[in-house]
Structures are given as C-alpha cells and as structure tokens.
Amino acid sequence: MMNALCDTVAEHGPAGYVPVPMVNLIWTRLQNLTTRFLAALARGPMPPRAKPTPKPTPEIPPESQPQPEQPPRARRKRLTLPCREAWLYRLIPETGFTRFTLQHILADPEFAGFLAANPKLIRILTPLYNAMGIDLPTEPPFAPDPPPDSRRHIIFGTPDCTASDFPTPTPDFKIQPA
C-alpha cells in the first residue's frame, strides 16, 4: 500500500503542478515512514522507556561568553513539508484510495489492538494519518475486560452487591422540584 502511495505521489505530483523538489521530499518521507514502521514491526512490542533525568548545566558568567564578531550569513530557506490537516490528500487528490484503505485498516479492531499494544507504531503512523486527514483514536475502540463476577455473596451469604436495593423507577417517573 505504501509503495502504491509513493508511486501515486511520483506520478501525479508533477502533473498536479507540485514542484519536483516537493515531490522528492514527500516520496522520501513516505519511504522513511515505511522503513521505520517495518523496523518497529520486526522488533515487536517494547515497553516504554523511563524518562532520563536532566543533567544540570553549569552557568557561564555573561562576561566570559564569546561575542560574535560578524553577523551570521543568511541561509537559504529549507523546503519543508506542510503541516496542516490532510495536506497530502489536498495536494494530490489521487491519494484518496490510500486514505480510504487507511481508514478501513484503522477501523479493524485487531489492528487497533495491535496499535494499542505497541505505542511506537502510533507515533510512527501519526504523520501519515495527519497528512491524509484521518484522526487516530485517542483510546482503543474496544472496552477493557469486565471484572470477574463476585461470588462473595454465595460463599459468605452476604447480599449480592450487584443487585439493587432500590426498585427501578417506572418510565412515567417524574422528578419533582424541592
């Protein structure tokens, strides 16, 4: 699928008046995402790392700091990818088939569970989903397993904690103001 997306960008990008350097940058970014995704799949799920403690930086007195003798030379502006929502889909509409496929894959509960088990994959896929205008779920689409039934009331003869002591109100029940 990613190779087909790269081919679409290479074929329809210049035809859609996208500058060739931008097409090359998009193609390189997609190839890097593919490589990182496949490498993360090969490694398998990894537990999150602990955050490193910051090292204290020694303070340098202002008089001992070196003073610049001449102003820095002007640098050319780097070509960067856009960052707004659905920028790739808007730039090259022929990528719509990939957008549909990515939405379909993300709706699959097995793939969503796979992403939930390996958070690095979510970080890798986020730029691609942002470029295509697809929202990644903040929570997995499946509910956590319910707690096991409590059989304490059977063993010890205590009242069932799940049974309600209060009768359920009838549908015509109205709350009256105090």
C-alpha positions as CSV (number, residue, x, y, z in Angstrom):
1,M,0.0,0.0,0.0
2,M,2.8,2.4,0.9
3,N,4.6,1.6,-2.4
4,A,1.4,2.4,-4.3
5,L,1.1,5.7,-2.4
6,C,4.7,6.6,-3.3
7,D,4.0,5.7,-7.0
8,T,0.9,7.9,-7.0
9,V,2.9,10.8,-5.5
10,A,5.6,10.4,-8.1
11,E,3.2,10.1,-11.0
12,H,0.5,12.6,-10.1
13,G,2.6,15.2,-8.2
14,P,4.3,16.9,-11.1
15,A,1.1,16.5,-13.2
16,G,-0.8,18.4,-10.5
17,Y,1.7,21.3,-10.5
18,V,3.5,20.2,-7.4
19,P,7.2,21.2,-7.7
20,V,9.6,18.3,-8.3
21,P,11.7,19.0,-5.2
22,M,8.5,18.8,-3.1
23,V,7.6,15.5,-4.7
24,N,11.0,14.2,-3.9
25,L,10.7,15.3,-0.3
26,I,7.2,13.7,0.0
27,W,8.4,10.5,-1.5
28,T,11.5,10.3,0.8
29,R,9.3,11.0,3.8
30,L,6.9,8.2,2.9
31,Q,9.8,5.8,2.3
32,N,11.2,6.7,5.7
33,L,7.9,6.1,7.4
34,T,7.6,2.7,5.7
35,T,11.1,1.8,6.8
36,R,10.5,2.8,10.4
37,F,7.2,1.0,10.5
38,L,8.7,-2.2,9.2
39,A,11.6,-2.0,11.7
40,A,9.2,-1.5,14.6
41,L,7.2,-4.5,13.5
42,A,10.3,-6.6,13.3
43,R,11.3,-5.5,16.9
44,G,7.9,-6.3,18.3
45,P,6.2,-4.7,21.2
46,M,8.6,-2.8,23.5
47,P,7.8,-1.5,27.0
48,P,8.0,2.3,27.3
49,R,11.4,3.7,28.5
50,A,11.7,5.7,31.6
51,K,12.4,9.4,31.1
52,P,16.0,10.3,31.6
53,T,16.9,12.7,34.4
54,P,18.1,16.1,33.1
55,K,21.7,16.9,33.7
56,P,22.4,20.2,35.5
57,T,24.0,22.8,33.2
58,P,26.7,25.0,34.7
59,E,26.0,28.7,34.4
60,I,28.5,30.7,32.5
61,P,29.0,34.4,33.6
62,P,28.0,36.9,30.9
63,E,31.4,38.5,30.7
64,S,33.1,35.2,29.8
65,Q,30.7,34.4,26.9
66,P,32.3,34.8,23.4
67,Q,30.9,37.8,21.5
68,P,30.2,37.3,17.8
69,E,32.4,39.5,15.6
70,Q,30.4,39.5,12.5
71,P,26.7,38.8,11.8
72,P,25.9,35.3,10.7
73,R,25.5,34.7,6.9
74,A,22.0,34.5,5.6
75,R,20.9,30.9,4.9
76,R,18.6,29.7,2.3
77,K,15.2,28.7,3.4
78,R,14.8,24.9,3.7
79,L,12.0,23.2,1.8
80,T,9.7,21.7,4.4
81,L,6.5,19.6,4.2
82,P,3.2,21.3,5.1
83,C,1.8,20.5,8.5
84,R,-1.9,21.3,8.2
85,E,-4.7,18.7,8.3
86,A,-5.0,16.5,5.2
87,W,-2.2,18.3,3.3
88,L,-1.2,15.4,1.2
89,Y,-4.8,14.5,0.3
90,R,-5.5,18.1,-0.7
91,L,-2.2,18.5,-2.6
92,I,-2.6,15.2,-4.6
93,P,-6.3,14.1,-4.6
94,E,-5.4,10.9,-6.4
95,T,-4.2,9.6,-3.0
96,G,-7.8,9.1,-2.0
97,F,-7.7,5.3,-2.4
98,T,-4.9,5.1,0.2
99,R,-6.9,7.4,2.5
100,F,-9.9,5.0,2.3
101,T,-7.6,2.0,2.8
102,L,-6.0,3.5,5.9
103,Q,-9.4,4.4,7.4
104,H,-10.6,0.8,6.7
105,I,-7.4,-0.7,8.4
106,L,-7.8,1.6,11.4
107,A,-11.4,0.6,11.9
108,D,-10.3,-3.1,12.2
109,P,-10.4,-3.9,15.9
110,E,-7.5,-6.4,15.6
111,F,-5.2,-3.6,14.1
112,A,-6.4,-1.1,16.7
113,G,-5.5,-3.6,19.4
114,F,-2.1,-4.2,17.7
115,L,-1.5,-0.4,17.8
116,A,-2.6,-0.2,21.5
117,A,-0.1,-3.0,22.3
118,N,2.8,-1.1,20.6
119,P,2.6,2.7,21.1
120,K,5.7,3.3,18.9
121,L,3.7,2.3,15.9
122,I,1.2,5.0,16.7
123,R,4.0,7.6,16.9
124,I,5.3,6.4,13.5
125,L,1.9,6.4,11.8
126,T,0.7,9.7,13.2
127,P,2.4,11.9,10.5
128,L,0.9,9.7,7.7
129,Y,-2.6,9.8,9.2
130,N,-2.3,13.6,9.7
131,A,-1.2,14.0,6.1
132,M,-4.2,12.1,4.9
133,G,-6.6,13.8,7.2
134,I,-7.5,10.7,9.3
135,D,-7.9,11.0,13.1
136,L,-6.2,8.4,15.1
137,P,-8.3,7.3,18.1
138,T,-7.1,8.6,21.4
139,E,-8.4,5.4,23.1
140,P,-8.7,1.9,21.8
141,P,-12.1,1.2,20.2
142,F,-12.7,-1.8,22.5
143,A,-13.7,-1.7,26.1
144,P,-11.5,-3.2,28.8
145,D,-12.4,-6.7,30.1
146,P,-15.1,-6.5,32.7
147,P,-14.1,-7.5,36.2
148,P,-14.9,-11.1,37.1
149,D,-18.2,-11.8,38.8
150,S,-18.1,-11.5,42.5
151,R,-19.3,-14.8,44.1
152,R,-18.7,-13.5,47.6
153,H,-22.5,-13.4,48.3
154,I,-22.8,-17.1,47.5
155,I,-19.8,-18.2,49.7
156,F,-20.4,-15.9,52.7
157,G,-24.1,-15.4,52.5
158,T,-23.8,-11.6,52.1
159,P,-26.3,-9.8,50.0
160,D,-25.4,-9.6,46.3
161,C,-23.6,-6.3,45.7
162,T,-24.8,-6.1,42.1
163,A,-28.4,-6.4,43.0
164,S,-30.1,-3.1,43.6
165,D,-31.8,-2.4,46.9
166,F,-34.0,0.1,45.2
167,P,-36.7,-0.7,42.7
168,T,-36.2,0.7,39.2
169,P,-38.5,3.7,38.6
170,T,-41.3,3.3,36.2
171,P,-41.0,5.1,32.8
172,D,-43.5,7.7,33.8
173,F,-41.5,8.7,36.9
174,K,-41.1,12.4,37.2
175,I,-38.6,14.3,39.3
176,Q,-40.4,17.0,41.3
177,P,-38.6,20.1,42.3
178,A,-37.9,20.6,46.0
